[in-house]
Amino acid sequence: MFRWLPGETYSKGDLTLLAKSMIQAETAVIIGPDVDVPPDIEIPADHKPPAEGPDVIQPFPQVGEHAGDLLDTVFGSPEPDDENPFIPAGYTYFGQFIDHDLTFDPNSSLQKQNDPDGLDDFRTPRFDLDSLYGRGPDDQPYLYQDSPESGGGIRFRLGRTPDGSADRPGELQRNIDGRALIGDPRNDENAIICQLQAVFLNFHNRVIDTLEQVRPQLAADHHACFVEAQRIVRWHYQYIVLNDYLRRIVGDKTWHEVFQGVNASATHPPHPHLKFYRPKNGQAYMPVEFSVAAFRFGHSMIRPSYALRPNDSTVGGDPAKSFSKAFHRIPLFSSDGTTPATNLHGFAPLPPNWEIDWNMFFAKGVLPTELVEDGKRQVKPQAQDHVTQPGYRIDTKLVDPLAMLPPTVAKSGNEPDGIPVLAYRNLLRGSAFELPSGQNVARALELPVLPEDKLWGDINSETLKDSKTNPFAYRAPLWYYVLKEAELTRASAQSGEITDTLGGHHLGPVGGRIVSEVIVGIALNDHSSYLYQDSTWTPADEAARSGFAPGEPITDMYQLIHWTTGGTMSFLNAK
């Protein structure tokens, strides 16, 4: 996308310094006694490892023996400095779901130099849900139900209770070792995305049920029924990606310019305007500026912990009966990472009764906000009937658990690489791919370049604040630049004045342009997408095309889950 610009590389020591400044709180990197010290982390000369138990390795400061247990605030308390009052937390993981649908490179490694022009993407760069459908019922029949009364291999297999005695539609089917049998194994890497995968599996199955009811002839033609259901699922998913997700994360101005077209109106179909995403011969591709930098903005939206249902002490959300003494939510990771039901880390059966109430992650309409006396717009403590958790602001701070990735997450290929700090991993990868600086990409886009004082003025490093000593002066890593730009960006006022002065509401001009051009460009160059085949199509038009009529048109993630769960927003106790 911008490979004609000069590439930038940085020393590992400088990247370590920058990564350290991007951790939201001063928290230690905890290294177990049997784990090698991560490369490029200097051990102070006076450091003395303990005789037993976990060790704490610099450069990330130690805050106490139980640092990993002190990572959040109490559930229900507002966090105006951290929470984004415009994007619910579920879109963080929907973005991860989208990424897994588009990209998969099992050969990439942080331990070697990568050739960006020689990368193979083992995912089709299309919004075709191959992470859901795999290679189809003929090639991967174990993903599908195959009994004649169930449709002859056209519905997805879902999870079962641990003893196998009952269906568990909010869980994934698993093998004897507890590993999920799904189209993309990464969609089991935490307890939120695995349940989002289950939502789409159930959505497909319910579309099949509906088609067979409204068009009985399809019940006798399983192949035709599957093909029609697959198109309906894909087109609704694509519509949500383009009209719900993308609009939220890039903001109205960029969304209208890139997707709708500068002069488009609400009554006309979208007329995409792409300046830099130029596939050769109409073949969509995955730019490294998108996959290695810009689309990793979602890492800054991750919360340290989540409640899965309100008023339930087993999954957080109940301040009176705490899941954790610290914050009443389930942490991303925990010091006791091997014991079930202590954290959200996946690749194992979903613990009993952990089915999400999706009201906690997606909101009907906008998030509840209020204007407070100091002039900031922030998320308020929410009533029991509206308890959506906000995502965190898009900024240059990553929550401290992301500096303590467990070995099962911190991997290159299939092997742990001993690099547990996510910010360092992202910066190191950008340097390995020799991405252009954020400033040069801004110039290429003919956008104003962030001045140095805006980029580095408030960073917690005297070395980086001074342009004479800052190794990144005038050549900021693209990922950092995208996050800093977003940190300074406030939502445009749709109704009344936006008084939240902190920003981080959506991507800025550079990050927004890269992300929107790639997402729209991929959809536009997919000959099976709704945008290519019928740009006038909307979910409201589907009934006339196929007979599929869910009642209220499904135009966003809340509506998709609401219809799929029969209005309950949860698969708990569902059959």
N, C-alpha and C positions, 0 to 999 in steps of 0.2 A: 504493500500500500504506500509506504514511504521509503522503500529500500534504496531509492536514489539519493536520499539524504545521508550525510556522514554518520557512521555508527559510533557509539560511545562505549568505552569499556572503563571499568573502575577497579581499583585494588580491593581485595577482600577485606583488608583492614578498614578502608574508608566505608565500605558497605556495612560493615559491622557497626561502625559509629553511627551511621544514619539509621540503621535498623533499631539500635538501642533507643534513639530519640523518638521512634514511632510507637513504642509500647505505652499504652494509656496510663498504666500505673507502674511504679517501680516494683517489679516482681522478679523473683529469682528463676533461673533455669535450673530445674531440679534434675540431677543426673543420678540414677541408681548406682549402687556400688559395682555392679557387673557391666555397666555400659561405658564404652570408651568416650573420652572427652570429645565433643564435636570439633572438627577441624576449624582452624582459624580463630578459635577462642583462646585468648591468652589467660594462663593461670598466673595470678599475682605471685611474686617471689616469696611473699610471706604466707601464702596459702597453705593450710594444713588440713588435709582431708580427715574426716572423722573416722574413728576406728570401725564403726558400723553405721548402717542406715544411709539415707540419701545424702549426697554431697551437693553443694551449691557452687556453681562455676561462674565466674565473672565472664563477660562484662556486665551482666544484668544484675542489678543490686539485690542483695538479700533483704527480705523484709520480715523474716521470722521463720521459725521451724515449720509452721503450717501455712506458708504463703499461698499454696494452691487452694486453701479453703476460704480465703478472704477476697473474693473476686466479684462481688456484686452488692447491690443494695436490696433492702427488703421488698418483697413483692407488693405491688400496690402503691409504692412511693414514687412520686414523679422524679424524673432525672432530666431536668431542663438542659443541662450541659451536654448530655449524651444522646438523649432520645430525639429521633426525627419525627416531628408531629405530622408528617405528610405521607410516610410510607410504612405500612404495617410490616411486622417482622416476617410474615410469610413470604414476602417477595424476595427476601434474602435467599431463601431456599428454592423458590421457583427459579431464580436466576441460576442457581447451581444446577437445577434440573435442566434448564435450557443449555447450559454449558456442556453438560454430559450428553445431550442430544446432538450437539454440534461437533465436539472435539474429543479425541482420545488418542494419545500418543504413548504407548507402553514402553517405547524405547528411549524416551527422553531421560536424561540424567543430569543432576547437578554436579556430578563429579567429572564431567567431560565437556569439551567444547562441542556445541551443537551447530549444525549447518542449517540455518533457517530456510535456505532454498532447497534443502534435501529432505525436509521433514515429510513423513507420511502421516496423514490423518486417517486413523482406522475407523473414524466415524464419517458418515456422509455429511458434508457441510450443507445440510438441508434440514428444515423443520419437519422431518418425516417420522419422528418418534421411533427411530430404530432402537433407541434405548428401551423402548417399551415392547415393540413388535419383534425385536431380534431379526432373524432371517426368515421369519414367517413360520406358519404351522407345519409346512412340509419339511423344512430343514431343521427346525427346533421344536418338535412336537411336545417336548416335556414342558414347554411354557403354556400349553393350551389344554383345556379339557377336551377329551376325545371320545366320551361316551355318546352314543347316538341321541339319547334323550337330552344331552346338554348342547347339542348343536354340531357334533362331529368335528371338534377341534377348532372352533371359531371363537370360543370364549376363553379368557385367561384363567389359569389356575390361581387360586388365592391361598391365603394361609390357613393353617389349622391350629387348634389349641395344642399345647405341648404333648398331650396324650393322644392326639389325633382323633379325638372323639367328636369334634364339632368344628364347623367352619369358623374362621376368624377373618372376615373380609378386610379389616384394617391392617392385617399383617401380610407378609410375603410368603410364598411357598419356599420351603427350605429343604436342603438335603440332611442326611443323618448327622452331619457335623455342624448344622446350624447356619450354613452359608446359603444366602438367597439364590434361588434359581430365577434369574431375571435377565433381560436383554443387556443390561449394563451393570456389572458388579459394583460400580461406584455409587449407584443409587441405593446402596445399603450402608453407606459409610457413617451415617448417624441416624438417630431415632426419629428425626423430622423428615429428612428426604426419603427414607424408606417408606414412610407413611404417605408422602406425596406421590411416590411411585404407585402405592396401593390405590390412591384416589383415581389415578388415570386408568389403572387396570379395571377398577369397578365402573368407571365412566364408560369405557369401551363395552363392558358386559351389559350395562344397562341400555346402551344404544342398540345393541343386538336385540335385547328383549323388546324394546319399543318398536323396532323395525319389523320384527316378526308379528307383532300385534297389529300394526297398521297396514302391513303388506304381507298377508299370509303366504303368498307365493314364494317369498324369500325364505320362509321356514323350511321349504322343501329344496331350496337351492342354497346350500351352505356356503359355497364359494362366492356366489353373488352377494349373499348377505354379509359375508366377512368384508369383501371389497368395499361395499357401500358404507358399512359401519366404520371401517378404517378411514375412508375419505372424510366422513362426518367428524370423527374424532380429530383427525389431523387439521381440518379446516377450522374447527373451533379453537383448537390449541394455537394455530397460527394467528387467528384473529386476536386472541387474548395476548399473545406475545407482542403483536404490532400495535394494538389499540389500548391495551390496559397496562402491561408491564413497561413497554418502551416509553410510553408517554409519561409514566411516573418517574422513570429513572433519568430521562434526559431533559424533562421540562417541556412545557407547551411550545415555546419559541422554536427550539431545535426540532421537536417532533413535527411541527407544521411545516417547517422549511424542508426537511428531508423526506418525510413520508407523505404528507398531504400535498405538498407542493406549495410554493410561495403564494400563488394566487388562487389556491383551491378554497372552496367554500364547503360548508357542512353538507350541502345538498349534492355535491359532486363526488365521484369516486376519487380515491387517492391518486396522485400523480407524482410519484417519487422523483426526487431531484438529487442525483448522486454525482459528486464531482471527483471523488478519489477512489471509490471502490469500482474498479474496472476489470471484471473477469475477462479472460481471453476466451474467445469463441463461445461466450455464454456459459462457461463452466465456472460455477461458484467455487471460491477458494477461501481459505482461512488465513487472514493476515496475522503475522506474529505481533504486530502492534496492538491488535485486538486481543488475541488469546494470551499473550505473555504480559501485557500491561493494562490496557484500558478496561477490559472486561473483568479484571481482578479487583475492580473497585468494590465489589460485594464483600470482600474480606473485612472492610472497615464497617460494614453494616451489622456484623455479627455481634450478638449480645454475649455476655459471659455465661449466661444461664437462661433457662426458659421454664415457665410453668406450662404444662400440657392441658390442664383443665382447671377451671375455677372451683374454689371451695372443696378441694380434694387433697388431703394431706399425703396421698401416695404419689402424686405427680406434681407437687408444688401448688401454688395458687391459693394457699390457705394460711394466712399469717398467724392464726390462732393455734394451728397444729403444724409445726414446721417440718417440711421435708428435710431441710438443712437448718441448723441453728443460725446460719449466717444470713440467708437471703430467701428462703421459702421457694426456691426454684431448683430445677435439676441442672447441675453444671455441665458444661461441654465435656470437660475431662475432670478427673479427680485423682488424688494421690493413690487411692485404692482402685486403680483402673481395671483390675482383673475381677472384681466382685460384681455380679449382675446388679442392675437397678441402682447404681450409684452415680451414673453419668450418662450422657447422651451418645457416647461413642457407639458405633454400630458394629456391623459384621457379626451379628449374633441374634438369636431370636429376641423379638420384642418382649420385654418383661410383661407379666400379666397386668391387665388393666391400665396399660400405658397408651391406649388409644386416645388420640388428640381430639379435643373439642376445637374445631377449626375456627370458631369465633375468636380464639386466642391469637390467631395468626393472620386472619383476613377480616376486613371490616365491610359491612354493608354500607356503602357510601364512604364518607371521609372519616378519618380517625377523630375521636372526640378531643377537642382542644378548647382552651379557654385563654382569654386575655388576662394577664395578671398585673398587679400594680406596678411592677418595675418595667413594664412595657414589652415583656417577652411573651411570645406565644409558646406554650408548652403543653405537654400531655398532663392531664390531671388524673388523680385517682378515679378509677372508673366504676360505674355502677355494675351490679351483678349481671345485668342483661346486655352489657357492652364492655367487654373486658379485653379487647384486642391489645396485644403487646406491640409497641412500636419497634421498628428497627432502629439501629443506632445511626447517627449522622454519617454522611459520606465525608470523611476527613482523613487527615494523616495519622490518626491514632488507631491502633488495633488493640483490642482488649487483651489483657495480660495472659489469659489461657492460651492465646495463639502464639505465645513465646515459649510454650511448654508442650508442644505437640508430642504425643506418645510415639514410640517407634513404629507402631502399626500405621500411623499416618505419615510420619516423616520418612518417606521412602523415595528412592529413585528406581524406577522399574518396580521389581518385586522385592527389593532388598532395602532394609533400613539404612539411611545414610548418615545418621547422627547429627542432623541439622534441624533442631526442634523449633527454631524461631521463624515463623511464617514470613514476617517482613524481610528478614535476611534472605530467605529462600526466593521470594519474589524479586528482590533487587539483584541477587546473584544470577537468576535466570535471565533477567533483562540484559545484564552485562554480557552473559554468555552468548546471547543472540545479537549483540551489538546493535541494540535498538537506538534510533536517533534520540537526541535530547528532547525534552518537552518543549523547550524554546524553539528549536528548529521545526518541530511539527506545527507549532502555533504559527510560525512564519509561513510555512507551506500552505496552511489553511487560510492565510491572510487574516489572522485574528490577532488582537493585541497580545503582546507577550507580557506575562506577569513580571513585574520588577523584582529585583533581588530582595528588597526589604520585605515584600509580601511573601516571597517564597521561604525565607529563612529567618525573618525578624523575630518570630515568637518561638523558635525551636529551642529546646532545652539543652543546647550545646554551644558553648562559647566558641569553639572551633568553627562550627558551621554558621554561626551568626556573622562572622567576620569574613568578608569576601576575599581578604588577603590570605586567609588560612583555610577557607572552605574548598575542599577538592571538587565540589560539585557546582561551584560558582559558574553561572552562565551556561551550564550544561547539566541541568537537573535530570535524573533518571525519569523516563517517561511515566512510569507508574506513580512515582512520588508526585510529579507535576500534575497528573490527572486528579489525584486525591487533594492536593493543596488547592487547585483551582475549584474543585467542588466544595471544599471547606469554606470558600469565600463566596459561594453562590447561594442566593436566597430564592425561594419560589416566587414566581410572578403572582400578583394579586388577582385572583379570579373573582372574589367577592369581598370587597372591603380591603383595608390595608393589612399587609402582613407585618406584624410587629415583632416577630422572632428575629433578633439581630444576629444570631449566631451563624446562620447559614448551614451548609451541608445538606440542603434539602434535596438536591438532585445534582447530576453531573454538570460541569461547566461547559463552555463552548468547545474546547479541544476534546475532552473525554466524550462529551455528548455527541459530537460530530463523528468521531471514530465509531462509537458503539452503534449509533443509529444508522450510519451508512452501511456498516457490515450486516446488521440484522435485516434492514430493509433490502439490501442488495442480495443477500442469500435468498430471501423469500421471492424477490423479483426474478431471480435466475433459476428458480426451481419450476420446471414446466408442469409439475403436478400440484403446485400450490394454488390456493384460491386467488392470490394476488396476480398470478400469471394467467390462470384460466378464466377468471371472472372477477375483475377488480371491483365490480359493483356489488358483489356478494356480501351479505351480512348474515349473522345468525338468524335474524328475523325472516330471511328469505328461504331458509332451509326447508320449511314445511312444504313450500310449493315445489321444491326440487326433488325431495325424497319421501315426504310424508313425516319426517322426524319433527315433532312439535313438542318440546318440553314444557309448554305453557308459557312461561316468560323466557324470552330469548337469552341465551347464555353468552354474555359479553365480557365477563371478567371472572377472576378466580373464585370470588365468593359465590357467584351464581352457579358456577360449575360444580363446586363442592355441595352447595345447598341442594341442587337437583339430584346429584349422584347419591347423596345420603338420605334422600326423601325428606329433606327439610330439617334433619336433626343436627347437621354439621358435625357428626361423629359416627364412627362405626362401632362404638362401644355398645355391647349387647345386641348388635345387628345380626341378622341371620341371612 
